[in-house]
């Protein structure tokens, strides 16, 4: 079981990738998160629909005239 640790490099890499416009590492990390940590067997994902999550985030970032 791969629990998220303070020193885990994956979230840091995902954040750097987001700044350059790449969402894939972020999706991988978010897809593995549960309410208890990361990769906890038997726990449902914290974000069960990542496409919907990113659609909502994109809507928040859209200029007012595009909403």
N, C-alpha and C positions, 0 to 999 in steps of 0.2 A: 504494500500500500504506500503510495507516494503522497504523504501529507505535505501541505504547503508550509514551508519554513521561512523565517525571516530572511535567510540567506539564499533562498531559492532564486536562481537567475531567470527563470521563465517569465515571471511578471515584469521584470526589468527589461528583458528583450522584447516582450510584447509592447510595452510602453514606448520604447525607442522605435519600433516598427510602426506604431500608430502615428507617431510624429512625422514619419516619412510617408504616410498614406497607406500603409499595408495593414490590413485588419486580420490576416490569417493567424498570426501568432496570438493575437488577442482572443480570437474566436476559440482557438485551441484551449487557452487557459480558462476562459469563461465556461466553455463546455464541460470542463472537468470539475468545476467548483460545485460544492454542496453547501448546505447550511452549517455543516460541521467542519469542513476543510476541503481538501482537494482529493479526488479519487477515493472516496469512502464507499466501500461496497455496500449495496443495499440502500443507499441514500439517494433520493431524487436530485436531479440537477437544480442548482440555484436558478438558472435561466433556462427553462425547458424549450423556449423558442427563440433562438439567437437571431433569426431573420427579423422577427417582430421587434426584438430589442433594438437592433441596429436601425430599423425603420423609425422607431420612436426617437432614437438619438439623432438621426439625420433630420427629423422634423424639428427638433429643438434647435439645431444649428442652421436651419434654413432661414434666409432673410424673410422678413414679414410679408413681403409681396408675393412670395412663393408658397406661403402656407394656405 
